[in-house]
Amino acid sequence: MASLLSPRRNRGESATHRLRGDIDLAATEPTVVIGSAGPTELPTLAWMTLAGGAGLIGVLSGWVLVTGLVVVGWLAAEPGTLGQALSAGTQLWLLANGGGATLGSASVTLIPWGITGLVAWLVARTAGYAARQGPAGSPTVTPMVCIIATLSYLVPLLGVALLAGGPWPALRSGMVMLVVVPVAAAWGCCHARQTWPTGAWPAWSRAVPRAVIAALLVMFAGGAAVLAIGLVVNLDRVTALLTALDAGIVGNVALLVGQLAYAPNAVVWAACYALGPGFTLGNGSIVSPAATELGALPSIPMLAAVPDVGPGSVSHLWWLALGVAAGAVAATLVVLARPSARYDETALVGGLSGVLAGGAFSVVAWATSGDLGSDLLSGVGPELVPVLVMATSTMGLSGALCGLVLGLWRRRTARVTAAPVAAKGSGESKKVADPSGAERPKRSENEPEHTDEETVALTHRSRRPINAATADSADDDDERADEPTQQIG
């Protein structure tokens, strides 16, 4: 059979001149599978427009959500006109954006972080979609999407805040959302493109953000546990408050939505309670594991989790271990990222990671405080200075201690592991090589070096002549190695 690659084959020869074993080769067009191509990159103007839409969707969705709930309540109760309902909904929307709200004679500045977090999640998702449409290898897509999304969110927000509240609410809302929106957009872009800024950091520092976030999650989980246990223990008080309110179906739904909006605030307050300094519920009040002093409180079922007035129970002091656990978690993650560090270095980096985690938690706690009026409920939430001192000291000390323990344990483990290796190496060094290639144990000092028979055998073995056949085969091997290699084909 003729070779498939033979130049003697002719595509124009007739079938009668072909050999019976020949194979016909026919060129075919490649098959195009619809949908098999990679994602198509949009033009620059297109994905930049999507980035602007991310901010607009976030600001509009937040307004529709808050104002729509207020309008639904107005339709059920009819306590005024539709314009008044829209005005109240706009004020609450400004409150969710950090600008505060004026409801009658009451001034409210306590941010409902549940609604703010929902808006931030929506901005992150839409910004991530816009960034995914940009060029894959371009380093400017993420910054541009963040800038455009932030501007498209802040411009309508500041305009509405100036018209509905004045310059001070506009300034406050602009400062709050100038932090929230860029962070949410950056997280969405990095998650969508799988490009994180920590990739360019030194290897030892990449674990620091993870350590701080893990410590915050520990504090939030502990705060949620404190809040849940408080509600379960005081369930009869919660039931009594709901019965006394008698708000009806629509009123109970509105009450539930309002409490869900402030649920993140309550979780952080409970975490501050477990940390030690506690929080306040108005002027002259304090809620902490050591003691609780309260004034007049609004009839909100979630506040039923507050302990009774008076000295705290001894069992509540066990919650102080939450800050210790958070600092230990932060130190563990940082120390595990440095496997070759000494125990003094592990103690240092463990303490620094705990201090950073405590500082981050203090900022979060301060952001959840505010006013629920101008009288008894002004200054609600944790106080910055006590929380900052307690968080940094507790998490820093626990992180340093945990880092020291991990470093000493690693050192002990390394010594235990190295001991058998050293013993094995010393045992092998006692062996001497026989001229024949075999190893035999070294003789003791009192034992003679060789017997007469061994000396004669070693001498004859070293003077053994080379066999002629062996020499000829070695010469043949050398000649074949000197010959040029012939390349086949």
C-alpha positions as CSV (number, residue, x, y, z in Angstrom):
1,M,0.0,0.0,0.0
2,A,1.4,3.4,-0.9
3,S,2.3,5.7,1.9
4,L,-0.3,8.3,2.9
5,L,2.4,11.0,2.7
6,S,4.0,9.7,-0.5
7,P,4.5,12.4,-3.2
8,R,3.6,9.8,-5.9
9,R,-0.1,10.0,-5.0
10,N,-2.1,12.1,-7.5
11,R,-5.5,13.5,-6.5
12,G,-6.6,13.6,-10.1
13,E,-5.9,10.0,-11.1
14,S,-8.8,7.8,-12.1
15,A,-10.2,5.0,-10.1
16,T,-8.9,2.4,-12.5
17,H,-5.3,3.4,-11.9
18,R,-5.6,3.3,-8.1
19,L,-4.4,0.3,-6.2
20,R,-7.0,-1.6,-4.3
21,G,-5.4,-0.8,-0.9
22,D,-5.2,2.9,-1.4
23,I,-7.0,5.3,0.9
24,D,-8.7,8.5,-0.3
25,L,-8.0,11.6,1.8
26,A,-10.5,14.4,1.6
27,A,-10.1,17.9,3.2
28,T,-13.1,18.9,5.2
29,E,-14.0,22.3,6.7
30,P,-13.8,22.7,10.5
31,T,-17.0,22.4,12.4
32,V,-18.0,25.5,14.3
33,V,-19.8,24.7,17.6
34,I,-22.2,27.4,18.6
35,G,-21.4,28.6,22.2
36,S,-17.9,27.0,22.3
37,A,-16.1,30.3,22.0
38,G,-14.9,32.2,25.1
39,P,-16.6,35.2,26.6
40,T,-16.7,38.1,24.3
41,E,-15.2,41.3,25.6
42,L,-17.4,44.4,25.3
43,P,-16.1,47.7,24.1
44,T,-14.8,50.1,26.7
45,L,-17.8,52.4,26.6
46,A,-20.1,49.4,27.1
47,W,-18.6,48.0,30.4
48,M,-18.1,51.6,31.7
49,T,-21.8,52.2,31.1
50,L,-22.6,49.0,33.0
51,A,-20.4,50.3,35.9
52,G,-22.4,53.4,36.0
53,G,-25.6,51.4,36.0
54,A,-24.3,49.5,39.1
55,G,-24.3,52.6,41.2
56,L,-27.7,53.8,39.8
57,I,-29.3,50.4,40.4
58,G,-28.0,50.4,44.0
59,V,-29.3,53.8,44.9
60,L,-32.6,53.3,43.2
61,S,-33.2,49.9,44.7
62,G,-32.5,51.1,48.2
63,W,-35.0,54.0,47.8
64,V,-37.7,51.7,46.4
65,L,-37.2,49.1,49.1
66,V,-37.5,51.6,52.1
67,T,-40.1,53.9,50.6
68,G,-42.2,51.0,49.4
69,L,-42.4,49.5,52.9
70,V,-43.5,52.9,54.3
71,V,-46.1,53.2,51.5
72,V,-47.5,49.7,52.3
73,G,-47.8,50.7,55.9
74,W,-49.6,53.9,54.9
75,L,-52.1,51.9,52.7
76,A,-52.9,49.7,55.7
77,A,-53.2,52.4,58.3
78,E,-53.9,55.5,56.3
79,P,-52.2,57.9,58.8
80,G,-51.9,60.8,56.3
81,T,-51.3,61.5,52.7
82,L,-49.3,59.7,50.1
83,G,-46.9,62.6,49.9
84,Q,-46.2,62.4,53.6
85,A,-45.6,58.6,53.2
86,L,-43.1,59.2,50.4
87,S,-41.4,62.0,52.5
88,A,-41.1,59.7,55.5
89,G,-39.7,56.8,53.3
90,T,-37.1,59.2,51.8
91,Q,-36.0,60.3,55.2
92,L,-35.6,56.6,56.3
93,W,-33.7,55.9,53.0
94,L,-31.3,58.8,53.9
95,L,-30.9,57.2,57.3
96,A,-29.9,53.9,55.7
97,N,-27.3,55.8,53.8
98,G,-25.8,57.5,56.9
99,G,-27.4,60.9,56.5
100,G,-29.9,60.7,59.4
101,A,-33.6,61.3,59.5
102,T,-35.9,63.8,61.0
103,L,-39.2,62.2,62.0
104,G,-41.4,64.9,63.6
105,S,-39.3,66.4,66.4
106,A,-37.0,63.3,66.8
107,S,-33.6,63.2,65.1
108,V,-32.4,59.7,64.3
109,T,-28.8,59.0,63.3
110,L,-28.6,55.3,64.2
111,I,-27.8,53.6,60.8
112,P,-29.8,50.4,60.1
113,W,-26.9,48.4,58.8
114,G,-29.2,45.6,57.6
115,I,-30.5,47.8,54.8
116,T,-27.1,49.3,54.1
117,G,-25.5,45.9,53.9
118,L,-28.2,44.8,51.4
119,V,-27.6,47.8,49.2
120,A,-23.8,47.1,49.4
121,W,-24.3,43.5,48.3
122,L,-26.4,44.7,45.3
123,V,-23.6,47.1,44.3
124,A,-21.0,44.4,44.6
125,R,-23.0,42.1,42.4
126,T,-23.7,44.6,39.7
127,A,-20.1,46.0,39.8
128,G,-18.7,42.5,39.5
129,Y,-20.8,41.9,36.4
130,A,-19.6,45.1,34.8
131,A,-15.9,44.2,35.6
132,R,-16.4,40.8,34.1
133,Q,-17.1,42.3,30.7
134,G,-13.9,44.2,30.5
135,P,-10.5,43.1,29.1
136,A,-9.2,40.1,31.0
137,G,-5.7,41.2,31.5
138,S,-6.2,44.9,32.0
139,P,-5.2,46.2,35.5
140,T,-7.4,49.4,35.1
141,V,-10.8,47.7,34.9
142,T,-11.3,47.3,38.6
143,P,-10.3,50.8,39.6
144,M,-12.4,52.3,36.8
145,V,-15.5,50.3,37.7
146,C,-15.2,51.3,41.4
147,I,-14.8,55.0,40.5
148,I,-17.7,55.1,38.1
149,A,-20.0,53.1,40.3
150,T,-19.2,55.3,43.3
151,L,-19.8,58.5,41.4
152,S,-23.1,57.2,39.9
153,Y,-24.3,56.3,43.4
154,L,-23.2,59.5,45.2
155,V,-24.5,62.1,42.7
156,P,-28.2,61.3,43.1
157,L,-27.8,60.6,46.8
158,L,-26.2,64.0,47.5
159,G,-28.9,65.7,45.3
160,V,-31.8,64.1,47.2
161,A,-30.0,64.7,50.6
162,L,-29.6,68.4,49.8
163,L,-33.2,68.8,48.9
164,A,-34.8,66.7,51.6
165,G,-32.4,67.2,54.6
166,G,-30.0,70.0,53.9
167,P,-26.2,70.2,53.8
168,W,-25.4,68.4,57.0
169,P,-27.3,65.2,56.1
170,A,-25.8,65.4,52.7
171,L,-22.3,65.6,54.1
172,R,-22.9,62.7,56.5
173,S,-24.4,60.4,53.9
174,G,-21.6,61.3,51.5
175,M,-18.9,60.4,54.0
176,V,-20.5,57.1,54.9
177,M,-21.3,55.9,51.4
178,L,-17.9,57.1,50.2
179,V,-16.5,54.2,52.2
180,V,-19.3,51.6,51.8
181,V,-19.8,51.8,48.0
182,P,-16.1,51.7,46.9
183,V,-15.4,48.8,49.2
184,A,-18.4,46.9,48.0
185,A,-17.6,47.6,44.4
186,A,-14.0,46.6,44.8
187,W,-14.9,43.3,46.5
188,G,-17.4,42.5,43.7
189,C,-14.8,43.3,41.0
190,C,-12.0,41.3,42.6
191,H,-14.3,38.3,43.2
192,A,-15.6,38.4,39.6
193,R,-12.1,38.7,38.0
194,Q,-10.3,36.6,40.6
195,T,-7.6,39.2,41.0
196,W,-7.0,40.3,44.6
197,P,-4.7,43.2,45.6
198,T,-3.0,41.0,48.2
199,G,-1.4,38.9,45.4
200,A,1.3,41.6,45.1
201,W,2.0,41.8,48.8
202,P,4.9,39.9,50.5
203,A,4.1,36.3,51.4
204,W,4.2,36.9,55.1
205,S,1.6,39.7,55.0
206,R,-1.0,38.0,52.8
207,A,-2.4,36.2,55.9
208,V,-3.0,39.4,57.8
209,P,-6.4,40.4,56.1
210,R,-7.6,36.8,56.5
211,A,-6.7,36.8,60.2
212,V,-8.5,40.1,60.8
213,I,-11.6,39.0,59.0
214,A,-11.6,35.7,60.8
215,A,-11.3,37.4,64.2
216,L,-14.2,39.7,63.3
217,L,-16.3,36.7,62.3
218,V,-15.6,35.1,65.6
219,M,-16.8,38.2,67.4
220,F,-19.9,38.4,65.3
221,A,-20.7,34.8,65.9
222,G,-20.3,35.3,69.6
223,G,-22.5,38.4,69.6
224,A,-25.2,36.5,67.7
225,A,-25.0,33.7,70.4
226,V,-25.3,36.2,73.2
227,L,-28.3,37.9,71.5
228,A,-30.1,34.6,70.8
229,I,-29.5,33.3,74.3
230,G,-30.8,36.5,75.8
231,L,-34.0,36.3,73.7
232,V,-34.6,32.7,74.6
233,V,-34.1,33.3,78.3
234,N,-36.4,36.3,78.3
235,L,-39.0,34.8,75.9
236,D,-41.8,35.5,78.3
237,R,-40.8,39.2,78.2
238,V,-40.8,39.2,74.4
239,T,-44.3,37.7,74.3
240,A,-45.6,40.3,76.8
241,L,-44.2,43.2,74.7
242,L,-45.8,41.8,71.5
243,T,-49.2,41.4,73.3
244,A,-49.1,44.9,74.8
245,L,-48.3,46.5,71.4
246,D,-51.2,44.7,69.6
247,A,-50.0,46.2,66.3
248,G,-52.0,43.9,64.0
249,I,-50.7,42.0,61.0
250,V,-49.3,45.0,59.1
251,G,-47.9,46.5,62.3
252,N,-46.2,43.3,63.3
253,V,-44.7,43.0,59.8
254,A,-43.3,46.5,60.0
255,L,-42.0,45.9,63.4
256,L,-40.2,42.7,62.2
257,V,-38.7,44.5,59.2
258,G,-37.4,47.3,61.5
259,Q,-35.8,44.8,63.9
260,L,-34.2,42.9,61.0
261,A,-32.8,46.2,59.7
262,Y,-31.1,46.8,63.1
263,A,-30.2,43.2,63.7
264,P,-26.5,43.7,62.7
265,N,-26.3,46.6,65.2
266,A,-27.7,44.4,67.9
267,V,-25.2,41.6,67.1
268,V,-22.3,44.0,67.4
269,W,-23.6,45.5,70.7
270,A,-23.9,41.9,72.1
271,A,-20.3,41.3,71.0
272,C,-19.2,44.4,72.9
273,Y,-21.1,43.1,75.9
274,A,-19.2,39.8,75.7
275,L,-15.9,41.7,75.3
276,G,-16.5,43.6,78.6
277,P,-17.2,47.3,78.0
278,G,-20.7,46.7,76.9
279,F,-22.9,49.4,75.4
280,T,-25.4,52.2,76.4
281,L,-29.1,52.6,75.7
282,G,-29.3,56.3,76.4
283,N,-27.8,58.8,78.8
284,G,-26.8,57.4,82.1
285,S,-27.3,53.7,81.2
286,I,-24.9,50.9,80.8
287,V,-25.2,47.2,79.8
288,S,-22.2,45.1,80.6
289,P,-21.4,41.7,82.3
290,A,-20.4,43.5,85.5
291,A,-23.5,45.5,86.0
292,T,-26.6,46.8,84.2
293,E,-28.2,50.3,84.7
294,L,-31.2,51.3,82.5
295,G,-33.5,54.1,82.1
296,A,-36.8,54.3,80.1
297,L,-36.7,52.0,77.1
298,P,-39.0,51.8,74.0
299,S,-41.3,48.8,73.7
300,I,-39.2,46.9,71.2
301,P,-39.2,43.1,71.6
302,M,-35.5,42.8,70.7
303,L,-34.6,44.9,73.7
304,A,-36.1,42.2,75.9
305,A,-32.7,40.4,75.7
306,V,-31.1,43.1,77.9
307,P,-30.2,41.6,81.4
308,D,-32.0,42.7,84.5
309,V,-30.9,45.8,86.3
310,G,-28.2,45.3,89.0
311,P,-24.9,43.4,89.3
312,G,-24.2,40.9,86.6
313,S,-24.2,37.2,87.2
314,V,-20.9,35.3,87.6
315,S,-21.9,33.1,84.7
316,H,-22.0,36.1,82.3
317,L,-18.3,36.6,82.9
318,W,-17.6,33.5,80.8
319,W,-18.4,35.6,77.8
320,L,-15.1,37.5,78.3
321,A,-13.4,34.5,76.7
322,L,-14.8,35.6,73.3
323,G,-12.2,38.3,72.8
324,V,-9.4,35.9,73.8
325,A,-10.7,33.4,71.3
326,A,-10.8,36.0,68.5
327,G,-7.2,37.1,69.2
328,A,-6.0,33.5,69.2
329,V,-7.7,32.8,65.9
330,A,-6.0,35.8,64.3
331,A,-2.6,34.8,65.7
332,T,-3.0,31.2,64.5
333,L,-3.7,32.1,60.9
334,V,-0.7,34.5,60.8
335,V,1.7,32.1,62.5
336,L,0.7,29.2,60.2
337,A,1.6,31.4,57.2
338,R,5.2,31.7,58.6
339,P,6.4,28.1,59.1
340,S,10.1,29.1,59.5
341,A,9.7,31.9,62.1
342,R,11.2,31.6,65.5
343,Y,9.1,31.6,68.7
344,D,9.9,35.3,69.4
345,E,8.8,36.2,65.9
346,T,5.6,34.2,66.2
347,A,4.8,35.9,69.5
348,L,5.3,39.3,67.9
349,V,3.3,38.8,64.8
350,G,0.5,37.1,66.8
351,G,0.3,40.1,69.1
352,L,0.2,42.5,66.2
353,S,-2.5,40.6,64.4
354,G,-4.6,40.6,67.6
355,V,-4.1,44.4,67.9
356,L,-5.2,44.9,64.3
357,A,-8.2,42.8,64.8
358,G,-9.2,44.7,67.9
359,G,-8.8,48.0,66.1
360,A,-11.0,46.8,63.2
361,F,-13.7,45.6,65.6
362,S,-13.6,49.0,67.4
363,V,-14.2,50.8,64.2
364,V,-17.2,48.5,63.4
365,A,-18.6,49.0,66.9
366,W,-18.3,52.8,66.6
367,A,-20.1,52.7,63.3
368,T,-23.1,50.9,64.9
369,S,-23.7,53.7,67.4
370,G,-26.0,56.8,67.0
371,D,-29.1,58.5,68.3
372,L,-32.7,57.3,68.4
373,G,-33.9,60.7,69.5
374,S,-32.8,63.8,71.2
375,D,-33.8,63.0,74.8
376,L,-33.3,59.7,76.7
377,L,-32.2,57.6,73.7
378,S,-29.4,59.8,72.5
379,G,-26.0,58.2,72.3
380,V,-27.1,54.6,71.8
381,G,-24.6,51.8,71.2
382,P,-21.0,51.1,72.2
383,E,-18.6,53.9,73.2
384,L,-15.4,54.1,71.1
385,V,-12.7,54.6,73.7
386,P,-13.7,51.8,76.1
387,V,-14.2,49.3,73.3
388,L,-10.9,50.3,71.6
389,V,-8.9,49.9,74.8
390,M,-10.5,46.6,75.8
391,A,-10.5,45.0,72.2
392,T,-6.8,45.9,71.4
393,S,-5.5,44.8,74.8
394,T,-7.5,41.6,75.0
395,M,-6.9,40.4,71.5
396,G,-3.4,41.6,71.4
397,L,-2.4,39.8,74.6
398,S,-4.2,36.6,73.6
399,G,-2.6,36.8,70.1
400,A,0.9,37.2,71.5
401,L,0.4,34.3,74.0
402,C,-1.0,32.1,71.3
403,G,1.9,32.9,68.9
404,L,4.4,32.2,71.6
405,V,2.8,28.8,72.4
406,L,2.7,27.9,68.7
407,G,6.3,28.9,68.2
408,L,7.5,26.9,71.2
409,W,5.5,23.9,70.1
410,R,6.9,24.1,66.6
411,R,10.4,24.3,68.0
412,R,9.8,21.2,70.2
413,T,8.3,19.3,67.3
414,A,11.3,20.2,65.1
415,R,13.8,18.9,67.7
416,V,11.8,15.6,68.2
417,T,11.8,15.1,64.4
418,A,15.5,15.8,64.0
419,A,16.6,13.4,66.8
420,P,16.0,10.1,64.9
421,V,17.6,11.6,61.7
422,A,20.7,12.6,63.7
423,A,20.9,9.1,65.3
424,K,20.6,7.5,61.9
425,G,23.3,9.6,60.4
426,S,25.7,8.8,63.3
427,G,25.1,5.1,62.8
428,E,25.8,5.3,59.1
429,S,29.1,7.1,59.7
430,K,30.4,4.1,61.7
431,K,30.3,1.9,58.6
432,V,33.5,1.5,56.4
433,A,33.5,0.6,52.7
434,D,35.1,-2.6,51.6
435,P,37.2,-2.4,48.3
436,S,34.7,-4.8,46.8
437,G,31.9,-2.4,47.3
438,A,30.2,-4.1,50.3
439,E,29.8,-2.3,53.6
440,R,30.9,-3.8,56.8
441,P,30.8,-2.5,60.4
442,K,33.8,-0.8,61.9
443,R,36.0,-2.9,64.2
444,S,36.6,-1.9,67.7
445,E,39.9,-0.5,68.9
446,N,41.0,-3.7,70.7
447,E,40.3,-5.9,67.6
448,P,43.1,-6.2,65.0
449,E,42.5,-4.4,61.8
450,H,42.8,-7.5,59.5
451,T,43.6,-11.1,60.0
452,D,46.2,-12.7,57.8
453,E,43.6,-14.4,55.7
454,E,41.7,-11.2,55.1
455,T,44.9,-9.3,54.2
456,V,45.9,-11.9,51.6
457,A,42.4,-11.9,50.1
458,L,42.2,-8.1,49.8
459,T,45.7,-8.0,48.2
460,H,44.8,-10.6,45.6
461,R,41.5,-8.9,44.9
462,S,43.1,-5.5,44.4
463,R,45.8,-7.0,42.1
464,R,43.3,-9.1,40.0
465,P,44.2,-8.8,36.3
466,I,41.7,-7.5,33.9
467,N,40.1,-10.2,31.7
468,A,40.9,-9.9,28.0
469,A,37.3,-10.3,27.0
470,T,36.3,-7.5,29.4
471,A,39.0,-5.2,28.0
472,D,37.9,-5.9,24.4
473,S,34.2,-5.2,25.2
474,A,35.3,-1.9,26.8
475,D,37.3,-0.9,23.7
476,D,34.3,-1.8,21.5
477,D,32.1,0.4,23.7
478,D,34.5,3.3,23.3
479,E,34.6,2.9,19.6
480,R,30.8,2.9,19.3
481,A,30.6,6.0,21.4
482,D,33.0,7.8,19.1
483,E,31.1,7.0,16.0
484,P,28.6,9.6,14.7
485,T,25.0,9.0,15.3
486,Q,23.0,8.3,12.2
487,Q,19.7,10.1,12.2
488,I,16.8,8.0,10.9
489,G,14.5,9.7,8.4
